[in-house]
């Protein structure tokens, strides 16, 4: 038995280490590909940016040469085009400028060089240090909003500036293959993240189910062993001469058999819930009657720990339509948890109050409590709050999952408030 356990543990560790290795290698691969992609995209963007600046500079230089020819003025000895920032260029012309002609020349030159991007331009008077004209030209627009009343220039010293407000968008639009590859990489990363999430989730479920099977084996083994020992004692022919001893062992067998039956029933209940085959049979009942029935069902366990249940029912009669068996089991599960998870003598308070749309039931105990990080997880199937020893409290981790499923199947809700060492308060609502 121990050799088999060690083998299973070894295989489990190997499986875990294999999954961990696969996840690490896949993560490193994706990270490496992403860094490489970002590097080459940045390089491609820089190249396109440099190409854009060269093309714009060449286009503006040609425009300046055409203006010199039209005005019949000699061009300057140095390059008249200067780039002041990534998207702002100025061109010295030192002569009068016709705004309509300038816009036509700019549009023609840009379209010839495939610079299909919005731009805005302004004509500056260096002598008076002011803008004498400006306009915004939308992408591929032929409309000209130019005033016919242009100022008359009597002095030299003019230049025009051109700015591209959507330069980055234009450059990115020119990077077709790189944009496509980046989108594909993004999809791969999303798929990888989803796959990793599924793998880890399945791994977690596998661990939970393994713990459940181990726990169930332990829970079944104890009553079976007790029944086997009691049966051996009852096989003694002289036992009939000891009626008290006979009754004692008979009672033990009966109790352990009932305990086994309850455990099997809980597992079967959850199996039926998984198939969504609850088959709720609703009938009109008093909530107080169901609470008293649940208290009777847990009276033996309550008596063994010398516990007390205080009832604080609403004076008004609260009738609801629910599945009597399932709601009684819900209350019994909450009471059973309050009894099991109490180190001393259980003190349980059950309150009911009417609501405009239904009834509210509160079950408060003085148990060990639940930490805040376990609030949501306690309602998960097979989950059990760690208490040091896995088997110090009997159970499969199915009770609260069953409670939540049944309450929600009735259209209700359940909440938990708890503090470690001070007990828990379960509050659930059932609609009328």
Residue pairs with C-beta under 8 A, 6 or more apart in sequence:
12 210
16 203
19 199
19 203
23 196
23 199
23 200
26 192
26 196
27 196
30 188
30 189
30 192
33 185
33 188
34 185
34 189
37 181
37 182
37 185
40 178
41 175
41 178
41 182
44 175
44 178
45 171
45 172
45 175
45 178
48 171
48 174
48 175
49 86
49 171
52 115
52 167
52 170
52 171
52 174
53 83
53 86
55 113
55 115
56 89
56 115
56 162
56 164
57 81
57 83
57 89
58 113
59 106
59 109
59 110
59 112
59 113
59 115
60 81
60 89
60 91
60 109
60 162
61 79
61 80
61 81
61 91
62 109
63 91
63 102
63 105
63 106
63 109
64 75
64 80
64 81
64 91
64 92
64 93
65 75
66 105
67 93
67 95
67 97
67 101
67 102
67 105
68 74
68 75
68 93
68 95
70 101
71 93
71 95
71 96
73 94
73 95
76 92
76 94
80 91
80 92
80 93
81 89
81 90
81 91
82 89
82 90
82 91
82 92
83 89
84 90
84 161
86 167
87 163
87 164
87 165
87 167
88 161
88 162
88 163
88 164
89 161
89 162
89 163
90 124
90 159
90 160
90 161
90 162
91 159
91 160
91 161
91 162
92 159
93 158
93 159
93 160
94 156
94 157
94 158
94 159
95 156
95 158
96 153
96 158
97 123
97 158
97 160
98 150
99 123
99 133
99 135
99 146
99 147
99 150
100 144
100 146
102 121
102 123
102 160
103 121
103 135
103 137
103 144
103 146
106 119
106 121
106 137
106 162
107 137
107 142
110 116
110 117
110 119
115 170
116 139
116 140
116 170
117 139
117 164
117 166
117 167
117 169
117 170
118 136
118 137
118 138
118 139
118 164
118 165
118 166
119 136
119 137
119 162
119 163
119 164
119 165
120 134
120 135
120 136
120 137
120 162
120 163
120 165
121 134
121 135
121 137
121 160
121 161
121 162
121 163
122 131
122 133
122 134
122 135
122 160
122 161
123 131
123 132
123 133
123 134
123 158
123 159
123 160
124 130
124 131
124 132
124 158
124 159
124 160
124 161
125 131
125 132
125 153
125 157
125 158
126 157
126 158
126 159
127 155
127 157
132 150
132 151
132 153
132 158
133 146
133 147
133 150
133 151
135 144
135 145
135 146
139 166
164 170
172 179
208 381
208 382
208 383
208 397
209 382
211 382
211 390
212 382
212 396
212 397
215 384
215 390
215 391
215 395
215 396
215 397
216 263
216 267
216 396
218 391
219 263
219 391
219 394
219 395
219 396
220 260
220 263
223 256
223 257
223 259
223 260
224 256
224 260
226 252
226 256
227 252
227 253
227 256
227 257
230 249
230 250
230 252
230 253
230 256
231 253
233 239
233 245
233 249
234 246
234 249
234 250
234 253
239 245
239 246
239 249
240 246
263 396
266 396
266 398
266 399
266 402
267 396
267 398
269 329
269 398
269 402
270 381
270 398
270 401
270 402
272 278
272 279
273 402
273 405
278 323
278 326
278 405
278 406
278 409
280 322
280 323
280 326
280 409
280 410
281 323
281 324
281 325
282 321
282 322
282 323
283 321
283 322
283 323
283 324
284 319
284 320
284 321
285 319
285 320
285 321
285 322
285 324
286 317
286 318
286 319
287 318
287 319
287 320
287 352
287 359
287 361
287 430
288 311
288 313
288 318
288 352
290 322
290 324
290 327
290 328
290 331
291 311
291 313
291 331
291 350
291 352
291 361
292 311
293 328
293 331
294 328
294 329
294 331
294 332
294 335
295 302
295 309
295 335
295 350
297 328
297 332
298 332
298 335
298 336
298 339
301 336
301 339
301 340
302 308
302 309
302 335
302 339
302 346
305 339
305 342
305 345
305 346
306 345
307 339
307 342
307 345
307 346
307 347
307 348
308 345
308 346
308 347
308 348
309 335
309 348
309 349
309 350
310 347
310 348
310 349
310 350
311 350
312 349
312 350
312 351
312 352
313 351
313 352
314 352
314 353
314 354
316 354
318 352
318 354
318 359
320 358
320 359
320 430
320 431
320 432
321 432
322 410
322 430
323 406
323 410
326 406
326 409
327 406
327 410
327 430
329 402
329 406
330 402
330 403
330 406
330 407
330 428
331 350
331 361
331 363
333 399
333 400
333 402
333 403
334 363
334 403
334 426
335 348
335 363
336 399
337 365
337 367
337 399
337 400
338 346
338 348
338 363
338 365
338 367
338 424
339 346
339 348
340 393
340 394
340 395
341 365
341 367
341 368
341 387
341 393
341 424
342 365
342 366
342 367
342 368
343 367
343 368
344 366
346 365
346 366
346 367
347 365
347 366
348 363
348 364
348 365
348 366
349 362
349 363
349 364
349 365
350 361
350 362
350 363
350 364
351 361
351 362
351 364
352 359
352 360
352 361
352 362
353 359
353 360
353 362
354 360
355 429
357 431
357 432
358 412
358 429
358 430
358 431
358 432
359 429
359 430
359 432
360 427
360 428
360 429
361 427
361 428
361 429
361 430
362 425
362 426
362 427
363 425
363 426
363 427
364 423
364 424
364 425
364 426
365 423
365 424
366 422
366 423
367 423
367 424
368 387
368 420
368 421
369 418
369 419
369 420
369 421
369 422
369 423
369 424
370 378
370 385
370 416
370 418
370 420
370 424
371 385
371 418
371 420
374 385
375 416
375 418
377 383
377 385
378 385
378 400
378 416
379 400
379 401
379 403
379 404
379 414
380 401
381 397
381 398
381 401
382 396
382 397
382 398
382 401
383 397
383 401
384 390
384 393
384 395
384 397
387 393
403 414
403 426
403 428
404 414
407 413
407 414
407 428
407 429
407 430
408 414
410 430
410 431
411 430
411 431
412 428
412 429
412 430
412 431
413 428
413 429
414 426
414 427
414 428
414 429
415 426
415 427
415 428
416 424
416 425
416 426
416 427
417 424
417 425
417 427
418 424
418 425
